Amino acid sequence: MIRDLRRKTEAISEIEARANQKARCPSCGDEQRQKWGRTRTKIQRYRCSGCRKTYTGRSGSAIGRIHRPDLFIVALRDMLGTSTPQSVRRLALHLGLNKHTVWRWRMLAFSIIGKAPTAYFSGIVEADETHQRESRKGSREWVQHFADPLNVAKPPGPRWEDYTTQGLKMMRGLSKWQLPILTVADRGGSRLFERLPNRKSATLERAMKPLVPHDAVLCSDGASGYAKVAAQRGIEHFVFGSRPGTRVAAGSHHIQNVNSLHARYDKFIRPFWAQRRRTSTVTSGGLRCALLE
């Protein structure tokens, strides 16, 4: 009970502190206001003296309509913390919420993270790609095709059960189902993760053009898209491979930082792969302040 009370108090204090910092009405921008009771979650409500509308410290923010901001912060810490996040069902059971509520909160957090401003890079810029297999879970393509084969075209990829029932072989290496994720970092701490629609050189070139300044030094692998960007900008370009002796040049030029980010991403996503495999087996058998902004 003490832990729950402390959690609610911290959330309310943070929301009211934001309301005191931004005293303008989110509807008309008037600074004149008066206290107008509290919400059912005990958060101070204000009424604007201009437009007569009521608002709180969360009004106009991404989490303005969440009734349990204290639990949302706990779910966010579980999602973005250093330890492996819990599954949606386990976290919902722990918080006493419906699993669909936790799922919506996570999708909300992803949408806010996706709106982050583009990072500014300078100095030695490292760039490389990692690949993630496209998830087809929940896809209704084959269901819609079987329901109306005349109007709905056959999906380009086979179903997972076709690999066992029809004896299809899984493609090794990079296939068309592997989605590239561009990773860019510099020595100042700026980072960028961007999913590319395909692995074409022109796509990589278009993604890199606005990121690399004219006075930077580009470090990458041997993809032709990086070489074209470096040639167009007239910047120094170091190419690195995976074999020993080709990973570092001049002691300070390398792409080890982005490779480390790829390793951290693989470690983060691996439990979700295991969970997806367990789910398939069963089926076959039967940013606190930034978020307030």
TAHUVEN-V609841 format. One record per pair of residues at least 12 apart in sequence whose C-alpha atoms are under 10 Angstrom apart, sorted by sequence separation. I is the first residue (numbers start at 1). J is the second residue. D is the distance in Angstrom with one decimal. If there is no record, write none. Layout:
BEGIN
i:I j:J d:D
i:I j:J d:D
END
This chain:
BEGIN
i:34 j:46 d:5.5
i:35 j:47 d:6.3
i:36 j:48 d:9.4
i:44 j:56 d:6.3
i:45 j:57 d:8.0
i:79 j:91 d:9.9
i:87 j:99 d:9.6
i:88 j:100 d:8.3
i:90 j:102 d:10.0
i:91 j:103 d:9.9
i:141 j:153 d:8.9
i:142 j:154 d:7.2
i:181 j:193 d:6.6
i:182 j:194 d:5.1
i:183 j:195 d:8.8
i:195 j:207 d:9.8
i:218 j:230 d:7.2
i:226 j:238 d:9.8
i:227 j:239 d:8.7
i:33 j:46 d:6.3
i:34 j:47 d:5.5
i:35 j:48 d:9.1
i:43 j:56 d:7.3
i:44 j:57 d:7.9
i:45 j:58 d:9.9
i:75 j:88 d:9.6
i:78 j:91 d:8.5
i:88 j:101 d:9.2
i:89 j:102 d:8.2
i:141 j:154 d:8.0
i:142 j:155 d:6.6
i:181 j:194 d:5.5
i:182 j:195 d:6.0
i:194 j:207 d:8.6
i:217 j:230 d:8.7
i:226 j:239 d:9.1
i:240 j:253 d:9.2
i:241 j:254 d:9.7
i:32 j:46 d:9.9
i:33 j:47 d:5.5
i:34 j:48 d:6.8
i:43 j:57 d:8.2
i:45 j:59 d:9.9
i:88 j:102 d:6.3
i:89 j:103 d:9.0
i:141 j:155 d:6.3
i:142 j:156 d:9.9
i:180 j:194 d:8.6
i:181 j:195 d:4.3
i:182 j:196 d:6.8
i:216 j:230 d:9.5
i:239 j:253 d:9.5
i:240 j:254 d:7.0
i:241 j:255 d:9.5
i:32 j:47 d:8.7
i:33 j:48 d:4.5
i:34 j:49 d:7.2
i:43 j:58 d:9.4
i:87 j:102 d:9.7
i:88 j:103 d:6.4
i:140 j:155 d:9.9
i:141 j:156 d:9.6
i:142 j:157 d:9.5
i:180 j:195 d:6.0
i:181 j:196 d:5.9
i:238 j:253 d:7.4
i:239 j:254 d:8.5
i:240 j:255 d:7.5
i:32 j:48 d:6.2
i:33 j:49 d:5.2
i:39 j:55 d:9.9
i:75 j:91 d:7.5
i:87 j:103 d:9.8
i:141 j:157 d:9.8
i:142 j:158 d:8.8
i:179 j:195 d:7.2
i:180 j:196 d:5.5
i:181 j:197 d:9.0
i:209 j:225 d:9.8
i:214 j:230 d:9.0
i:221 j:237 d:10.0
i:222 j:238 d:9.1
i:223 j:239 d:8.8
i:237 j:253 d:9.8
i:238 j:254 d:8.0
i:239 j:255 d:9.2
i:31 j:48 d:7.7
i:32 j:49 d:5.4
i:33 j:50 d:8.1
i:37 j:54 d:9.9
i:39 j:56 d:8.6
i:74 j:91 d:9.6
i:75 j:92 d:9.0
i:142 j:159 d:7.8
i:179 j:196 d:7.0
i:180 j:197 d:7.4
i:181 j:198 d:9.5
i:208 j:225 d:8.2
i:209 j:226 d:9.2
i:212 j:229 d:8.3
i:213 j:230 d:10.0
i:216 j:233 d:9.4
i:217 j:234 d:10.0
i:218 j:235 d:7.3
i:219 j:236 d:8.6
i:220 j:237 d:7.8
i:221 j:238 d:8.1
i:222 j:239 d:5.7
i:238 j:255 d:9.6
i:30 j:48 d:6.9
i:31 j:49 d:8.2
i:32 j:50 d:7.2
i:34 j:52 d:9.9
i:36 j:54 d:7.5
i:38 j:56 d:8.9
i:88 j:106 d:8.9
i:141 j:159 d:9.8
i:179 j:197 d:7.0
i:180 j:198 d:6.6
i:181 j:199 d:9.5
i:205 j:223 d:9.8
i:207 j:225 d:9.4
i:208 j:226 d:7.5
i:212 j:230 d:8.6
i:214 j:232 d:9.5
i:215 j:233 d:8.8
i:216 j:234 d:9.7
i:217 j:235 d:6.2
i:218 j:236 d:6.3
i:219 j:237 d:5.9
i:220 j:238 d:6.5
i:221 j:239 d:5.1
i:222 j:240 d:6.8
i:29 j:48 d:9.0
i:30 j:49 d:7.4
i:31 j:50 d:8.6
i:33 j:52 d:8.8
i:35 j:54 d:9.2
i:36 j:55 d:9.0
i:157 j:176 d:9.5
i:179 j:198 d:6.7
i:180 j:199 d:6.4
i:192 j:211 d:9.4
i:204 j:223 d:8.9
i:205 j:224 d:8.5
i:206 j:225 d:8.5
i:209 j:228 d:9.6
i:210 j:229 d:9.9
i:214 j:233 d:5.8
i:215 j:234 d:8.8
i:216 j:235 d:6.5
i:217 j:236 d:5.2
i:218 j:237 d:4.8
i:219 j:238 d:4.8
i:220 j:239 d:5.3
i:221 j:240 d:5.0
i:222 j:241 d:7.3
i:28 j:48 d:8.6
i:30 j:50 d:6.2
i:33 j:53 d:9.7
i:34 j:54 d:9.4
i:35 j:55 d:9.8
i:36 j:56 d:9.7
i:75 j:95 d:8.5
i:157 j:177 d:8.6
i:178 j:198 d:8.7
i:179 j:199 d:7.8
i:180 j:200 d:9.9
i:204 j:224 d:8.8
i:205 j:225 d:4.7
i:208 j:228 d:9.9
i:209 j:229 d:6.3
i:213 j:233 d:7.9
i:214 j:234 d:7.2
i:215 j:235 d:6.7
i:216 j:236 d:7.5
i:217 j:237 d:6.1
i:218 j:238 d:6.3
i:219 j:239 d:6.1
i:220 j:240 d:6.2
i:221 j:241 d:6.1
i:25 j:46 d:9.0
i:27 j:48 d:8.9
i:29 j:50 d:8.8
i:30 j:51 d:8.2
i:33 j:54 d:9.1
i:35 j:56 d:9.8
i:74 j:95 d:8.6
i:136 j:157 d:9.7
i:177 j:198 d:9.6
i:178 j:199 d:9.0
i:204 j:225 d:5.5
i:205 j:226 d:6.5
i:208 j:229 d:7.1
i:209 j:230 d:9.1
i:212 j:233 d:8.5
i:214 j:235 d:6.4
i:215 j:236 d:8.8
i:216 j:237 d:9.1
i:217 j:238 d:7.9
i:218 j:239 d:8.6
i:219 j:240 d:7.4
i:220 j:241 d:8.7
i:221 j:242 d:8.7
i:25 j:47 d:8.5
i:26 j:48 d:9.3
i:28 j:50 d:7.5
i:29 j:51 d:9.3
i:33 j:55 d:9.8
i:176 j:198 d:8.2
i:182 j:204 d:8.1
i:201 j:223 d:7.5
i:202 j:224 d:9.0
i:203 j:225 d:7.9
i:204 j:226 d:7.5
i:205 j:227 d:8.8
i:207 j:229 d:9.8
i:208 j:230 d:9.7
i:213 j:235 d:8.7
i:214 j:236 d:9.6
i:23 j:46 d:9.7
i:25 j:48 d:6.2
i:27 j:50 d:9.7
i:28 j:51 d:6.7
i:72 j:95 d:9.7
i:136 j:159 d:9.0
i:176 j:199 d:8.8
i:200 j:223 d:9.8
i:201 j:224 d:6.2
i:202 j:225 d:6.5
i:205 j:228 d:7.0
i:206 j:229 d:8.6
i:209 j:232 d:9.1
i:212 j:235 d:9.2
i:24 j:48 d:8.6
i:25 j:49 d:9.1
i:27 j:51 d:7.8
i:28 j:52 d:9.7
i:71 j:95 d:7.0
i:136 j:160 d:9.2
i:180 j:204 d:9.6
i:184 j:208 d:8.9
i:200 j:224 d:9.5
i:201 j:225 d:4.8
i:202 j:226 d:9.9
i:204 j:228 d:9.8
i:205 j:229 d:6.1
i:209 j:233 d:8.6
i:19 j:44 d:8.9
i:23 j:48 d:9.9
i:25 j:50 d:8.7
i:27 j:52 d:9.8
i:28 j:53 d:9.1
i:71 j:96 d:9.5
i:174 j:199 d:9.9
i:182 j:207 d:8.5
i:200 j:225 d:8.3
i:201 j:226 d:8.4
i:204 j:229 d:9.3
i:205 j:230 d:9.7
i:19 j:45 d:9.5
i:25 j:51 d:8.7
i:27 j:53 d:7.7
i:41 j:67 d:7.0
i:71 j:97 d:9.1
i:76 j:102 d:9.8
i:182 j:208 d:9.0
i:199 j:225 d:9.9
i:201 j:227 d:9.9
i:202 j:228 d:9.3
i:221 j:247 d:9.5
i:16 j:43 d:7.2
i:19 j:46 d:9.3
i:25 j:52 d:9.7
i:26 j:53 d:9.4
i:27 j:54 d:9.4
i:40 j:67 d:8.6
i:41 j:68 d:7.4
i:75 j:102 d:7.5
i:79 j:106 d:7.7
i:184 j:211 d:8.5
i:201 j:228 d:9.0
i:15 j:43 d:7.7
i:16 j:44 d:6.9
i:25 j:53 d:8.3
i:26 j:54 d:9.6
i:27 j:55 d:8.9
i:39 j:67 d:9.5
i:41 j:69 d:8.9
i:75 j:103 d:10.0
i:184 j:212 d:9.6
i:12 j:41 d:8.4
i:15 j:44 d:8.9
i:16 j:45 d:9.4
i:25 j:54 d:8.5
i:26 j:55 d:7.6
i:41 j:70 d:9.8
i:72 j:101 d:9.8
i:76 j:105 d:8.2
i:80 j:109 d:9.6
i:219 j:248 d:9.9
i:12 j:42 d:7.5
i:13 j:43 d:8.6
i:25 j:55 d:7.4
i:26 j:56 d:9.3
i:72 j:102 d:8.3
i:75 j:105 d:7.8
i:76 j:106 d:7.6
i:79 j:109 d:9.0
i:186 j:216 d:9.7
i:219 j:249 d:9.7
i:12 j:43 d:6.0
i:13 j:44 d:9.9
i:25 j:56 d:9.2
i:26 j:57 d:9.6
i:71 j:102 d:9.5
i:75 j:106 d:7.9
i:186 j:217 d:9.7
i:11 j:43 d:9.3
i:12 j:44 d:8.5
i:25 j:57 d:9.9
i:26 j:58 d:9.8
i:27 j:59 d:9.3
i:73 j:105 d:9.9
i:186 j:218 d:9.5
i:8 j:41 d:8.7
i:9 j:42 d:9.4
i:23 j:56 d:9.9
i:26 j:59 d:6.9
i:27 j:60 d:8.5
i:72 j:105 d:7.1
i:76 j:109 d:7.5
i:186 j:219 d:9.7
i:220 j:253 d:9.7
i:221 j:254 d:9.6
i:8 j:42 d:9.2
i:9 j:43 d:9.8
i:23 j:57 d:8.8
i:25 j:59 d:9.0
i:26 j:60 d:6.2
i:72 j:106 d:9.2
i:75 j:109 d:9.8
i:185 j:219 d:10.0
i:219 j:253 d:6.8
i:220 j:254 d:7.8
i:221 j:255 d:8.2
i:22 j:57 d:8.1
i:25 j:60 d:9.5
i:26 j:61 d:9.5
i:66 j:101 d:9.9
i:184 j:219 d:9.8
i:218 j:253 d:8.9
i:219 j:254 d:6.2
i:220 j:255 d:6.4
i:19 j:55 d:9.3
i:21 j:57 d:9.2
i:184 j:220 d:9.5
i:217 j:253 d:8.8
i:218 j:254 d:9.5
i:219 j:255 d:6.3
i:19 j:56 d:6.7
i:20 j:57 d:7.9
i:72 j:109 d:9.8
i:218 j:255 d:9.6
i:219 j:256 d:10.0
i:18 j:56 d:9.3
i:19 j:57 d:4.2
i:220 j:258 d:9.6
i:18 j:57 d:5.8
i:19 j:58 d:7.7
i:66 j:105 d:8.9
i:16 j:56 d:7.8
i:17 j:57 d:7.8
i:18 j:58 d:8.1
i:19 j:59 d:9.2
i:15 j:56 d:8.1
i:16 j:57 d:5.7
i:133 j:174 d:9.0
i:136 j:177 d:9.6
i:15 j:57 d:5.2
i:16 j:58 d:8.6
i:63 j:105 d:9.1
i:132 j:174 d:9.6
i:133 j:175 d:8.7
i:134 j:176 d:9.1
i:135 j:177 d:8.6
i:14 j:57 d:8.8
i:15 j:58 d:6.4
i:131 j:174 d:8.1
i:133 j:176 d:9.0
i:134 j:177 d:5.5
i:135 j:178 d:9.6
i:14 j:58 d:10.0
i:15 j:59 d:9.9
i:131 j:175 d:10.0
i:133 j:177 d:5.7
i:134 j:178 d:6.0
i:135 j:179 d:9.7
i:12 j:57 d:9.3
i:63 j:108 d:8.4
i:132 j:177 d:8.3
i:133 j:178 d:4.4
i:134 j:179 d:6.1
i:62 j:108 d:7.9
i:63 j:109 d:9.5
i:131 j:177 d:9.5
i:132 j:178 d:5.4
i:133 j:179 d:5.9
i:134 j:180 d:9.7
i:62 j:109 d:9.0
i:131 j:178 d:5.8
i:132 j:179 d:5.2
i:133 j:180 d:8.8
i:130 j:178 d:9.4
i:131 j:179 d:5.4
i:132 j:180 d:6.5
i:62 j:111 d:9.5
i:130 j:179 d:8.4
i:131 j:180 d:4.5
i:132 j:181 d:7.4
i:62 j:112 d:7.7
i:129 j:179 d:9.8
i:130 j:180 d:5.8
i:131 j:181 d:5.8
i:129 j:180 d:6.2
i:130 j:181 d:5.3
i:131 j:182 d:8.7
i:128 j:180 d:9.8
i:129 j:181 d:5.4
i:130 j:182 d:6.7
i:128 j:181 d:8.5
i:129 j:182 d:4.5
i:130 j:183 d:7.5
i:15 j:69 d:9.0
i:128 j:182 d:6.1
i:129 j:183 d:5.7
i:127 j:182 d:7.3
i:128 j:183 d:5.5
i:129 j:184 d:8.6
i:127 j:183 d:5.7
i:128 j:184 d:6.7
i:11 j:68 d:9.1
i:12 j:69 d:8.2
i:126 j:183 d:8.1
i:127 j:184 d:4.5
i:128 j:185 d:9.3
i:11 j:69 d:6.3
i:12 j:70 d:7.9
i:126 j:184 d:5.6
i:127 j:185 d:6.6
i:10 j:69 d:9.8
i:11 j:70 d:5.2
i:125 j:184 d:7.0
i:126 j:185 d:5.3
i:127 j:186 d:8.8
i:8 j:68 d:8.5
i:10 j:70 d:7.6
i:11 j:71 d:8.9
i:125 j:185 d:5.8
i:126 j:186 d:5.9
i:8 j:69 d:7.9
i:9 j:70 d:8.2
i:11 j:72 d:9.4
i:124 j:185 d:8.6
i:125 j:186 d:4.5
i:126 j:187 d:8.6
i:7 j:69 d:9.5
i:8 j:70 d:5.2
i:11 j:73 d:7.8
i:124 j:186 d:5.7
i:125 j:187 d:7.3
i:7 j:70 d:5.8
i:8 j:71 d:8.2
i:10 j:73 d:9.9
i:121 j:184 d:8.6
i:122 j:185 d:9.3
i:123 j:186 d:6.8
i:124 j:187 d:6.4
i:125 j:188 d:9.4
i:130 j:193 d:9.9
i:132 j:195 d:9.5
i:6 j:70 d:9.4
i:7 j:71 d:8.0
i:121 j:185 d:7.3
i:122 j:186 d:6.6
i:123 j:187 d:7.2
i:124 j:188 d:8.9
i:127 j:191 d:9.9
i:129 j:193 d:9.3
i:131 j:195 d:9.1
i:5 j:70 d:9.6
i:8 j:73 d:9.9
i:119 j:184 d:9.4
i:120 j:185 d:9.6
i:121 j:186 d:6.1
i:122 j:187 d:8.2
i:123 j:188 d:8.1
i:125 j:190 d:9.4
i:126 j:191 d:9.6
i:127 j:192 d:9.5
i:129 j:194 d:9.4
i:130 j:195 d:9.5
i:131 j:196 d:9.8
i:4 j:70 d:8.7
i:7 j:73 d:8.9
i:119 j:185 d:9.1
i:120 j:186 d:9.1
i:121 j:187 d:8.8
i:122 j:188 d:7.7
i:125 j:191 d:9.8
i:129 j:195 d:9.3
i:192 j:258 d:9.9
i:4 j:71 d:9.3
i:7 j:74 d:8.5
i:121 j:188 d:7.9
i:129 j:196 d:9.4
i:191 j:258 d:8.8
i:120 j:188 d:9.7
i:121 j:189 d:8.8
i:122 j:190 d:8.7
i:131 j:199 d:9.7
i:189 j:257 d:9.9
i:193 j:261 d:9.8
i:120 j:189 d:9.9
i:121 j:190 d:6.3
i:186 j:255 d:9.6
i:119 j:189 d:9.6
i:120 j:190 d:6.6
i:121 j:191 d:8.1
i:129 j:199 d:9.5
i:185 j:255 d:8.9
i:187 j:257 d:8.6
i:191 j:261 d:9.5
i:119 j:190 d:5.9
i:120 j:191 d:8.5
i:121 j:192 d:9.4
i:184 j:255 d:9.6
i:186 j:257 d:8.3
i:118 j:190 d:9.5
i:119 j:191 d:6.4
i:120 j:192 d:9.2
i:185 j:257 d:7.2
i:186 j:258 d:9.0
i:118 j:191 d:9.1
i:119 j:192 d:6.5
i:184 j:257 d:9.2
i:185 j:258 d:6.4
i:118 j:192 d:7.5
i:119 j:193 d:9.9
i:183 j:257 d:9.8
i:184 j:258 d:6.8
i:117 j:192 d:9.9
i:118 j:193 d:9.9
i:129 j:204 d:9.5
i:183 j:258 d:6.4
i:116 j:192 d:10.0
i:182 j:258 d:9.7
i:183 j:259 d:8.9
i:185 j:261 d:9.3
i:184 j:261 d:9.7
i:183 j:261 d:8.1
i:114 j:193 d:9.8
i:183 j:262 d:8.1
i:114 j:194 d:9.5
i:127 j:208 d:8.8
i:181 j:262 d:9.6
i:127 j:212 d:9.9
i:125 j:211 d:9.2
i:126 j:212 d:9.8
i:125 j:212 d:7.4
i:124 j:212 d:9.7
i:125 j:213 d:9.4
i:121 j:210 d:9.9
i:122 j:211 d:9.1
i:123 j:212 d:9.4
i:120 j:210 d:9.6
i:121 j:211 d:6.6
i:122 j:212 d:7.4
i:123 j:213 d:8.7
i:120 j:211 d:7.1
i:121 j:212 d:6.6
i:122 j:213 d:6.7
i:123 j:214 d:9.9
i:124 j:215 d:9.4
i:125 j:216 d:6.7
i:126 j:217 d:8.5
i:127 j:218 d:7.5
i:128 j:219 d:8.6
i:129 j:220 d:9.3
i:118 j:210 d:9.8
i:119 j:211 d:8.1
i:120 j:212 d:8.6
i:121 j:213 d:7.3
i:122 j:214 d:9.1
i:123 j:215 d:7.3
i:124 j:216 d:5.9
i:125 j:217 d:5.9
i:126 j:218 d:6.1
i:127 j:219 d:6.3
i:128 j:220 d:5.8
i:129 j:221 d:9.0
i:118 j:211 d:8.6
i:120 j:213 d:8.9
i:122 j:215 d:7.6
i:123 j:216 d:4.8
i:124 j:217 d:4.7
i:125 j:218 d:5.0
i:126 j:219 d:4.7
i:127 j:220 d:5.1
i:128 j:221 d:6.5
i:122 j:216 d:5.7
i:123 j:217 d:6.1
i:124 j:218 d:6.1
i:125 j:219 d:6.0
i:126 j:220 d:5.9
i:127 j:221 d:7.7
i:128 j:222 d:9.5
i:129 j:223 d:9.7
i:121 j:216 d:8.2
i:122 j:217 d:8.2
i:123 j:218 d:8.5
i:124 j:219 d:7.2
i:125 j:220 d:8.5
i:126 j:221 d:9.3
i:128 j:223 d:8.8
i:122 j:218 d:9.7
i:128 j:226 d:9.2
i:127 j:226 d:8.3
i:124 j:236 d:9.7
i:125 j:237 d:9.7
i:126 j:238 d:9.5
i:124 j:237 d:9.8
i:160 j:280 d:9.7
i:161 j:284 d:9.0
i:126 j:253 d:8.7
i:127 j:254 d:9.8
i:128 j:255 d:7.6
i:124 j:252 d:9.0
i:125 j:253 d:9.3
i:126 j:254 d:7.3
i:127 j:255 d:7.0
i:128 j:256 d:9.9
i:130 j:258 d:9.5
i:124 j:253 d:7.5
i:125 j:254 d:9.4
i:126 j:255 d:5.4
i:127 j:256 d:9.9
i:128 j:257 d:9.9
i:129 j:258 d:8.6
i:130 j:259 d:8.7
i:124 j:254 d:9.1
i:125 j:255 d:8.7
i:126 j:256 d:8.4
i:127 j:257 d:9.3
i:128 j:258 d:6.7
i:129 j:259 d:8.9
i:124 j:255 d:9.8
i:126 j:257 d:7.5
i:127 j:258 d:6.8
i:128 j:259 d:7.7
i:130 j:261 d:9.7
i:131 j:262 d:9.3
i:126 j:258 d:6.7
i:127 j:259 d:9.3
i:130 j:262 d:6.6
i:125 j:258 d:9.9
i:126 j:259 d:9.5
i:129 j:262 d:8.4
i:130 j:263 d:9.6
i:128 j:262 d:9.2
i:132 j:266 d:9.3
i:130 j:265 d:9.4
i:131 j:266 d:10.0
i:130 j:266 d:9.5
i:132 j:269 d:9.6
i:137 j:276 d:8.9
i:135 j:276 d:9.9
i:137 j:280 d:9.6
i:113 j:287 d:8.0
i:116 j:290 d:9.5
i:112 j:287 d:8.6
i:113 j:290 d:9.2
i:109 j:287 d:8.0
i:112 j:290 d:8.6
i:113 j:291 d:8.7
i:112 j:291 d:7.0
i:112 j:293 d:9.7
i:109 j:291 d:7.8
i:84 j:267 d:9.0
i:85 j:268 d:8.7
i:108 j:291 d:9.5
i:84 j:268 d:6.8
i:87 j:271 d:9.5
i:83 j:268 d:8.9
i:84 j:269 d:9.1
i:86 j:271 d:9.6
i:87 j:272 d:8.6
i:82 j:268 d:9.5
i:84 j:270 d:9.7
i:85 j:271 d:9.0
i:86 j:272 d:9.9
i:84 j:271 d:7.8
i:85 j:272 d:9.6
i:84 j:272 d:9.8
i:87 j:275 d:8.6
i:80 j:287 d:8.3
i:77 j:287 d:8.6
i:76 j:287 d:7.5
i:77 j:288 d:8.9
i:76 j:288 d:8.0
i:73 j:287 d:8.8
i:73 j:288 d:7.0
i:76 j:291 d:9.9
i:72 j:288 d:9.6
i:73 j:291 d:9.7
i:62 j:290 d:9.6
i:63 j:291 d:7.2
i:64 j:292 d:8.2
i:61 j:290 d:9.7
i:62 j:291 d:6.4
i:63 j:292 d:6.6
i:61 j:291 d:7.5
i:62 j:292 d:6.5
i:63 j:293 d:9.0
i:61 j:292 d:5.5
i:62 j:293 d:7.2
i:60 j:292 d:8.9
i:61 j:293 d:5.6
i:58 j:291 d:10.0
i:59 j:292 d:9.3
i:60 j:293 d:8.4
i:58 j:292 d:6.7
i:59 j:293 d:10.0
i:57 j:292 d:8.6
i:58 j:293 d:8.7
i:18 j:289 d:8.8
i:14 j:288 d:9.3
i:15 j:289 d:9.2
i:18 j:292 d:8.2
i:14 j:289 d:8.4
i:18 j:293 d:9.1
i:11 j:288 d:9.8
i:15 j:292 d:8.0
i:14 j:292 d:9.4
END
